[in-house]
Amino acid sequence: MIWLPATFLAGLFQAWRTAVQQRVRAELSVNAAGLVRYLFGFPVGCLLLASYLLFTGTSLPDQHDGFWFHAAMGGVAQILGTNLLILAFGFRNYVVGSAYAKTEAVQGAILAMILLGEHLSVLTWIGIGVGVVGVVVLSAGGQRPRLSDLVQPAALCGLGAGLLFALTSVFIKRATLVVATSDKVLAALVTLVAVLGLQALLQGTYVAVREREQLARIAQSWRVSGQVGLLAAMGSACWFTGFATAPVALVRAVGQVEVIFTLAFGRYYLREPLARSELTGLLTVAVGVVLALLGSF
């Protein structure tokens, strides 16, 4: 059952990281704001892996064929998803941008069923559906939801981010399965370091070639950027542990609890007002998480 506390902690760390990253976004470009989570997160991931190896007295396991491919595909999908999420913030506020992206729960459940052969209980599917309704209420901003809202820029960016994050989950799950160890936590940490290293290399190269002036701004913002990297690495370690030890669809379904943390950080950290409709959406999402969790037993 380690997946359950890991998933709750992942939601907390991710909401916290996104809130801090939103502050960095005012100083950096979209790509540079995305880079800081990998660049500063990679050393944290290495420290987590080294500490776990030392604590358990084990050696670094081998990786079978397909590991680096799945790690790379997961890393690229997460980079693109993060960039779309940051773009969504530019069209609407932090809470609404994150709400659109949380459709990854239902998208992830469908992809996991098709690509990984995972199946959920009827109650869990109902919980996912209720959570999506809560997301729609949040994204509507107190207005009656309309189909035309789905083609707005914020919606398209958020929905695209959700799809890419769902694909990330599938690729990360596959990567952990081909690490030569029965220790799922160790497999998750090995995958974490590989993914963060590839992401730092790929997006770092892009920024160095296309947006070189951003490198100086990243260095100047190292205090806040360092927080982003720390929280990103901790959150990803928890997400990867959840994916390695439980069905991806279930982890993503329960992971909707992140919306609760998102609203809290939006209200108290970013000083964004909390509307009555957002409170209604929050409660609906919470009910969906509870139903999805009950359906897992």
N, C-alpha and C positions, 0 to 999 in steps of 0.2 A: 504493500500500500504506500510505498515511498512516493509514488506518482502524485498522490493527492496533496500532501504538503508542498511538494515540489511545484505543482501547478499553481497553488495559491501564492507561493512566494514568487513564482515567475510573473504572475499578474501584477503583484505589488512592485517588483523591480522594473517591469516594463513600463507601467504607468508613470512611475517616478522618473525613469530615464527619459521618457518621451516629454514629460513636463520640463525637465532640465534642458533637453535638446531643443525645445521650442524657444528657450531663451537664447541659446547659441545661434539659432536660425536668424535672429535679427542682425548678427554680425557676419555670418558666413553664407556662402552660396548653398544651394540644395546639395550638391555633391560633396562639398567640404563639410557640411553639417552631418552628412551621412558617414563620411570618412572617420570622423573623430571617434565614433563608437567602436570601429574596428581597430584603428590605430592605437588608441589608448586601452582598448579592451584586450588586445592580444597578450600583452605582458601579464594581465590579470589572469587570463585563461591558462597561461603557462604556469603561473604560480599555483593555481588551483590544482592542475594536473600533478605538478611536482609534489605538492603537499599531500595529495591523496596517495601517490605512489609511496612516499615516505611513511605515511601513516599505516598503510596496509602491508608494507614490506614486499610489494610486488614489482615486477619489471614492466617496462613498456611493451604492450602486446603488438603483434604483427597485424597488418591489414591485408585482407584478401582482395582479389580482383574486384574492381568496381568501386572500391572505397573512395578513391580520389575523384572519380567521375561524379559520384553522387554528392560528395562533399562540395565539389566545385559548383555543381548545378544548384544545390541548396544555397550556397553562398551568393551566387549571382541572383537567384530569385529573391533573396532577402534584401540585397542591395537595391534592386529595382523597386521592390515593395516599399522599402524605407523612403526612397526618393519620391514615390507617388504619395505616400502618407504626408511627407513634409510639404509637398505641393498642395495637398488638400487643405492644410492649415492656412495657406494663403488665401483660399476662397471663403472658408468659414472658420469658426473658432476651433480651439484645440479639442474640446469635447466632441463636437459634431464630426470633425475630421477623423477622430479615433473611432467614433460610433460606426461610420460607414465601413471602416476597415474591419470591424468585428464581425462582418458577414463571413469572415474566414471560417467561422465555426461550422456553418452549414456547407460552405464550399469545401472545407476540409473533410467533412463527414462523407460527402459524395465522392470526392477524389480518393479517399482512403478505401471506400467500399469498392470502387472500380479498380484501383491500382494495387491495393494491398490485400483485398479480400476481407476487409474488416466489416463486421456486422454489429449493429447496435440494437438494444431492446426498443420496443415501441415507446416506452416511457421516456427513454433518452431522446428519441426523435421528437417527441412532443416537447421536451425541454428545450431542444435546439430551436424548434419552431417558435416557442414562446419567447426565447431570447432574441430571435430575429425581429419579432414584433416589437419588443422593447427597443431594439436598435432603430427601427423605423420611427417610433415615437420620438426618440432622441433626435434623430436627424431632421424631423419635420419642424423642429423649433417652435412648437405650439400651434402650427398650422395643420390643416387637414392634409394628410399625405396624398400626393398625386403621382400618377405614373410619369408625368413629365419631369418630376423631381429627379428621376433616376438618370436623366441625360444632362443634368447640370454638371459643371466642371468638378465641383467638390465630390459629387456622388460618383462620377466616373473614376476619379483618382482614388477615392476610398474603396470602391468596389474592386478596382484593379489591384490595389494594395492587398486587399483581402484574398484575392485569388493567388497572388504571388506568395503571400505568407502561407497559404494552404499548401501550395506546391513545395515550399521550403520544408514544411513539416514532413511531407512524404519522402523527399530526398534525404533529409536528416535521418529519418527512421531507417531507410535502406542502408545508409552509411553505417549506422550503429550495428546493424545486423551482420556486417562483414568484418567487424573487428574481432580478432581471434582471442576472445575471452568470454567467460560466462558471467563476469562481473558487469552488469548493465550500467552501473554508475561510471565505472572506468571507461567503458565503451563510449558513453556520452561525453566524458571529459576529453578523450582522445579526439573525438569528432569535433568538439568545440574548438580545440586548439587548431586543428587543421582548417576548419572553416574560417575562423577569425584571421589566421595567417593569410589564406588565399584572398579574403576580402580586403585586408589591408593592402596587399600587393596590387590587386586589380584596381580598386578605386583610388589608391594612392598614386598609381601610375597615371590614371586618367587625369586626376587633379594636377599632378606635376607637369603633364604635357599640355592640357587645355586650360587650366586655371591656376597657373603657377603663383599668381599673386595671393591666392588663398592660403598658401602654405605659411606665409608670415602671419596671417590672421589667426590661423590655427595655433601657431606657437604663442601668440599673444593671449589667446583665450584658454591657455592650458589648464587654468584652475577649474573652470566650468567644464571644459572638454574632458578633463581627467575624470570628473564625476560622471559624465556621460559614459565614458569607456568602462569605468568600474561597474556602474549599474547595468550596462548592456551585457557585460561578461557574466555577471551574477545571474541576470535574468535568463540569458541563453543557456547557462549551465543548468538551471532549473527546468527550462523548457525541454532541453535535450534529454535530461534525466527522465522527464515525464514521457517523452516519445519512446525512449528505449525500454521503458518498463510497463507501458500500458498502450492500448489502442490509440492511434493518433486522433481519431474522431472524438473519443471520450475526453482526451486531454484538452482538445480545442473547445469542446462543449463546456466543460467545467471552467476552462480558462476565460470564459466570458465574464468571470468575476472581475477581470481587469477593468471593465467599464465602471464598476463601483469605485475602484481606486482612481480611475481617470477623472470622474466627477469630483472626487475629494481634492485631488491635486489641482484641477481646474479652478475650483472654488477658493481654496485656501493658499495655494502656491502661486498661481497665475492671476489670482484676484478676478476671475471671470464670474459674473453673476449666475446663480442657479435658478432657472425658471421652473415653474410648476410642472410644465410638460416634461422637463428633464428629470424631475423627481419621480413622475409617473413612469417614465421609461426606465429609470434606475430600478424601481421596485419590480417592474415586469421582467427585466433582465435577471434580477436576483431570483425570482420565482423559477425562471427557466433553468438557471444553474442548479437550483435545488432539485428540480425534477430530473435533470440529466444525471445528477449524482445519485439520486435514488434508483434510477433505472440501471445503474451499474452494479447494484448488489443483487 
